[in-house]
Amino acid sequence: MTGSFLDLRRAVFVGAAVLTVALTLEACSSSGTSPLATGGRAAAPATSGYTFYYPIDNPSGQPNFITGIDHNRKIVGVYGTAGSSNPYNSYTAKYQSPSPSQSPYPTFVNDNYPDAPGGTYMSGIVSQSNAKSLEAGYAITPGGYNGNLNGNWGVVDNKGIWTLIAKHPNPGGPHCHHLELFGIDSNFDAVGLYWHAEGTYTGECSGSNKTQYAFEVSLGETSYTDFKKLNLNYGATAPVATGIYESGSTYWVVGSTDSTGASSNGWTTTDGKTFHLYTYSNSGRSTQFLGLNSAGAVVGTEEGAGSDWHGFTVTGLFQATPNPVWSSLIDLGNNEDTVVSGVNDLGDICGWYKTSDGTIHGFVGIHQ
């Protein structure tokens, strides 16, 4: 599972104690051009309505994943590999109007948690009213008061002020801490996954009696909402929540029943108790929902008949009577694998794709 193309939990998992910290980080830039496809501006493949820019790669390392895009078209991304000498490193990049020879993302800025030797994986980004962005993700073995904390810890970056998410109140087991965030809204509501340990553990998160749950945390209130019914009533094996939008009486959350992509359904909920499960256009094949915007547009990826993966968008999931309208499949990079991981309120999308040589690159699709 770890290291697979779709695995949302790309890490070596270990565990720890309770801590919430806020640190100021001075951003440092990693400059470099982000080459476009041959001919400058890339033609839009597969799905009309977008101008696609690719590859958009941080020149500091491979593979590259663009994991989120906000209303100002600022992106957050990751390069590197979990558990390797080149661990996950996160970055942001601001949008600039492109020219035929200029990428819309010419400069990359470090967005790593200040002390996380195991790496940082940032995946959620949203614009705030002050035009600043709010980002969420996780840090692996982050620094704490008494040295490094074992395990994966959720983190939020609010204009350079970092918050390490406190241990979930019900993770179980004295040695296992595993909590990751994947989506966040402007009200500081974040969603992700955590592990609960049953019985006695030996080693850090290495016990066999552990269960993964999707959940929401409201950071301002430090309150948690578990979506355990996904496991109990809907057959989810390793569920994850990946996107949230909450405003007034509107409460939308999306995710997948299996974060590894194996036999997964995308899911939605409007109350945290009742869930609707979907596969792409009723294909019956594995489907993951990976993000949503304030209009209720959802993005994700589905497994094709040849075990390849294809991106998509879908609307109509949050009507009184859901009526999903699926886009054509989105394929870049010689139709190897494509994941659409984020969508902003303008309808712009982002994600990553694999080329025939096995390299993974980021992309952005600007909605027209």
C-alpha positions in Angstrom: 0.0 0.0 0.0 2.6 2.5 1.0 4.2 4.2 -2.0 1.4 3.2 -4.4 0.3 5.8 -6.9 -3.0 6.6 -5.1 -2.1 5.9 -1.5 -3.1 9.0 0.5 -1.1 7.8 3.5 2.3 8.0 1.9 4.4 7.6 5.0 6.2 5.4 7.5 3.8 5.4 10.5 5.0 5.7 14.0 3.4 7.1 17.2 3.5 9.7 20.2 2.1 12.2 22.9 -0.3 15.2 23.1 0.9 18.7 22.0 -0.3 21.8 20.3 2.2 24.4 19.2 2.3 27.6 17.1 5.6 28.6 15.4 6.4 31.4 13.0 8.2 30.3 9.9 10.0 32.6 7.6 9.3 31.4 4.1 12.3 30.8 1.9 11.9 30.5 -1.9 13.2 27.8 -4.1 13.4 29.5 -7.5 13.2 27.7 -10.8 11.2 27.6 -14.0 8.4 25.2 -14.3 8.6 24.0 -17.9 5.4 23.7 -19.9 4.6 21.0 -22.4 6.2 21.4 -25.9 5.1 24.6 -27.5 4.5 26.5 -24.3 0.8 26.5 -23.4 -0.4 22.9 -23.2 -3.5 22.1 -25.2 -6.5 20.9 -23.1 -6.9 17.2 -23.5 -10.0 15.1 -22.8 -12.2 17.6 -21.1 -13.3 20.9 -22.6 -13.6 24.0 -20.5 -10.0 24.0 -19.2 -6.6 25.2 -20.3 -4.1 22.8 -18.8 -0.6 23.7 -17.8 1.9 20.8 -17.3 4.3 19.7 -16.1 4.4 22.0 -13.1 7.3 20.5 -11.1 9.3 21.8 -8.2 12.9 21.5 -9.6 14.2 20.4 -6.2 13.0 16.8 -6.4 10.8 14.1 -7.8 8.1 12.8 -7.8 5.9 15.9 -7.9 2.3 16.1 -6.6 0.1 19.3 -6.7 -2.4 18.7 -4.0 -4.6 21.8 -3.7 -5.5 25.1 -5.3 -7.2 28.1 -3.7 -9.5 30.9 -5.0 -6.4 33.0 -5.9 -5.0 30.1 -7.8 -2.2 29.6 -5.4 -1.2 26.0 -5.3 0.2 23.7 -2.6 2.3 20.7 -3.5 4.7 18.0 -2.4 7.8 16.4 -3.9 9.7 13.4 -2.6 9.0 9.9 -1.3 8.0 8.7 2.1 10.7 6.9 4.1 13.5 7.7 1.7 16.6 9.9 1.7 14.4 12.4 -0.1 11.3 12.6 2.2 8.2 14.6 1.5 8.8 18.4 1.1 5.9 20.7 0.7 5.8 24.0 -1.1 3.4 26.7 -2.3 3.5 28.7 -5.6 1.6 31.9 -6.5 -0.2 32.2 -9.8 1.1 34.6 -12.4 -0.6 35.3 -15.8 1.4 33.0 -18.2 2.9 33.9 -21.5 3.6 31.4 -24.3 7.0 30.6 -22.8 6.3 31.3 -19.1 4.8 28.9 -16.6 2.0 30.4 -14.4 4.0 29.1 -11.4 7.6 30.3 -12.0 8.7 30.3 -8.3 8.2 27.8 -5.5 8.3 28.6 -1.7 9.1 26.2 1.0 6.0 25.2 3.1 7.5 22.6 5.5 6.7 22.3 9.1 9.7 23.9 10.9 10.9 20.6 12.5 9.8 17.4 10.9 12.7 15.2 9.9 10.3 12.6 8.5 8.8 15.1 6.0 5.8 17.3 5.6 2.8 16.6 3.3 0.5 19.6 2.8 -2.7 18.9 0.9 -5.5 21.3 1.7 -5.5 25.0 0.9 -8.3 27.6 1.0 -8.4 31.4 0.6 -9.4 33.5 3.6 -11.2 36.9 3.5 -7.9 38.7 3.9 -6.7 37.1 0.6 -4.3 35.0 2.6 -4.4 31.2 2.3 -4.9 28.6 5.0 -3.3 25.2 4.6 -3.6 21.8 6.1 -1.6 18.5 6.0 0.5 16.4 8.2 4.1 16.2 9.5 6.0 13.0 10.1 7.9 12.7 13.5 7.6 16.5 14.2 9.7 18.2 16.8 8.1 18.7 20.2 9.0 19.9 23.7 11.1 16.9 24.4 12.5 15.9 21.1 10.8 14.4 18.1 7.2 13.1 18.5 6.7 9.7 16.9 4.0 9.3 14.3 2.1 11.4 11.9 0.5 14.6 13.2 -1.9 16.9 11.5 -0.6 20.5 10.9 -2.2 23.8 9.9 -0.3 26.7 8.4 -2.1 30.0 8.9 0.1 32.7 7.2 3.3 31.2 8.6 1.8 30.4 12.1 2.0 26.7 12.4 -0.3 24.6 14.7 0.5 21.0 15.5 -2.8 19.2 16.0 -3.3 17.7 19.4 -3.7 13.9 19.7 -7.2 12.7 18.8 -9.0 12.0 22.1 -9.8 8.4 21.1 -6.7 7.0 19.2 -6.2 4.2 21.6 -2.9 2.4 22.4 -0.1 4.1 24.4 2.4 4.1 21.5 0.5 4.9 18.4 -0.2 8.4 17.0 -1.4 8.6 13.5 -3.5 11.5 12.3 -3.5 13.2 8.9 -5.4 16.2 7.5 -6.4 16.4 3.8 -8.9 19.2 3.5 -9.8 22.5 5.2 -12.3 25.4 4.9 -12.0 29.0 5.8 -13.7 28.5 9.1 -10.8 26.2 10.3 -12.8 23.0 9.9 -10.4 20.3 8.7 -10.9 16.7 7.7 -8.7 13.6 7.4 -8.1 10.2 9.0 -6.7 8.8 12.2 -5.9 5.3 13.6 -7.4 3.8 16.6 -5.5 1.0 18.3 -7.3 -2.0 20.0 -5.5 -4.0 22.7 -1.7 -4.0 23.3 0.8 -2.5 20.9 4.3 -3.7 20.2 6.3 -1.1 18.3 5.0 2.2 16.9 1.7 1.7 15.0 2.9 -1.8 14.0 0.1 -3.7 15.8 -2.4 -5.6 13.7 -5.5 -4.5 15.7 -5.8 -1.0 14.5 -8.7 0.6 12.7 -8.7 3.7 10.5 -11.5 6.2 10.8 -12.4 9.4 8.8 -13.0 12.4 11.0 -13.5 16.2 11.1 -11.9 18.6 13.6 -13.1 22.1 14.3 -9.8 23.8 15.2 -11.3 26.8 16.9 -13.3 24.6 19.2 -10.8 21.7 19.3 -13.8 19.4 18.8 -13.8 16.1 16.8 -16.5 14.4 14.8 -15.9 10.8 13.9 -17.5 9.2 10.9 -17.5 5.7 12.3 -20.7 4.8 10.6 -18.7 4.5 7.4 -16.9 1.5 8.9 -19.9 0.1 10.7 -22.7 0.6 8.3 -21.2 1.2 4.9 -18.4 -1.4 4.7 -15.5 1.1 4.6 -12.2 -0.5 5.3 -9.7 2.4 5.5 -11.9 5.5 5.1 -10.6 9.1 4.7 -12.3 12.5 4.5 -10.7 14.7 2.0 -12.8 17.8 1.5 -15.1 20.0 3.6 -17.3 23.1 3.1 -19.3 24.4 6.0 -21.2 27.7 5.9 -24.4 28.4 7.9 -26.7 25.5 7.4 -24.6 24.0 4.6 -22.4 21.1 5.7 -20.7 19.1 2.9 -17.9 16.6 3.4 -16.5 14.2 0.9 -14.0 11.3 1.0 -13.3 7.7 0.1 -14.1 4.4 1.7 -10.6 3.1 1.2 -7.7 5.6 1.1 -5.4 3.1 -0.7 -7.7 3.2 -3.7 -8.5 -0.5 -3.6 -12.2 -1.3 -4.0 -13.0 2.2 -2.9 -16.2 4.3 -3.3 -16.3 8.0 -3.2 -18.7 9.3 -0.4 -20.6 12.4 0.6 -22.4 13.4 3.7 -24.4 16.5 4.7 -24.9 15.6 8.4 -21.9 13.3 9.4 -24.3 10.4 10.0 -25.8 9.4 6.6 -23.5 8.7 3.7 -24.0 8.4 -0.1 -21.5 6.1 -1.9 -20.6 6.5 -5.6 -18.5 5.1 -8.3 -17.6 7.0 -11.5 -20.7 7.1 -13.7 -21.9 3.9 -12.1 -18.9 2.0 -13.5 -18.6 -0.1 -10.3 -14.8 0.4 -10.4 -12.7 1.9 -7.6 -13.4 5.6 -7.2 -11.9 8.3 -4.9 -13.3 11.7 -4.1 -10.4 14.1 -3.3 -11.8 17.6 -2.9 -14.8 19.9 -3.3 -15.5 23.6 -3.7 -18.2 26.0 -2.3 -20.5 25.3 -5.4 -20.5 21.6 -4.6 -18.2 20.5 -7.4 -16.2 17.4 -6.4 -13.0 16.1 -8.0 -11.3 12.7 -7.9 -10.0 9.7 -9.8 -11.3 6.4 -10.9 -9.7 3.1 -11.8 -10.1 2.1 -15.4 -10.6 -1.3 -16.8 -6.9 -1.7 -17.4 -6.0 -0.7 -13.8 -5.0 2.7 -14.9 -6.4 5.8 -13.2 -8.3 8.8 -14.7 -9.3 12.1 -13.3 -12.8 13.6 -13.3 -15.2 16.2 -11.9 -18.7 15.7 -10.8 -21.6 18.0 -9.8 -25.1 17.5 -8.5 -24.2 15.4 -5.4 -25.6 17.8 -2.8 -29.0 18.4 -4.2 -32.1 17.3 -2.2 -32.2 14.3 -4.5 -28.6 13.7 -5.7 -28.3 13.7 -9.5 -24.6 13.3 -10.3 -23.3 14.8 -13.5 -19.9 13.3 -14.4 -17.3 15.0 -16.6 -15.5 13.2 -19.3 -12.4 11.5 -18.0 -9.3 13.7 -17.7 -6.1 12.1 -18.9 -2.7 13.7 -19.2 0.8 12.3 -19.9 0.1 9.7 -22.5 -3.0 8.4 -20.6 -0.9 6.6 -18.0 -2.5 7.7 -14.7 -4.1 11.0 -13.7 -5.4 12.2 -10.3 -7.5 15.4 -9.9 -6.8 16.3 -6.3 -8.2 19.8 -5.8 -10.8 22.3 -7.1 -11.2 26.0 -6.2 -14.3 28.2 -6.2 -13.5 29.4 -9.8 -13.7 25.8 -10.9 -9.9 25.5 -11.5 -8.5 22.0 -10.9 -5.1 20.6 -10.0 -3.4 17.2 -9.5 -0.8 15.0 -10.9 -0.2 12.4 -13.6 2.3 9.7 -14.5 4.1 9.5 -17.8 5.2 6.4 -19.7 8.7 6.5 -18.0 7.0 6.3 -14.6 7.7 9.9 -13.6 5.0 11.8 -11.7 4.3 15.4 -12.5 2.0 18.1 -11.3 -0.6 20.0 -13.4 -3.2 22.8 -13.1 -6.3 23.2 -15.2 -7.6 26.8 -15.4 -11.3 26.9 -15.9 -12.5 28.9 -18.9 
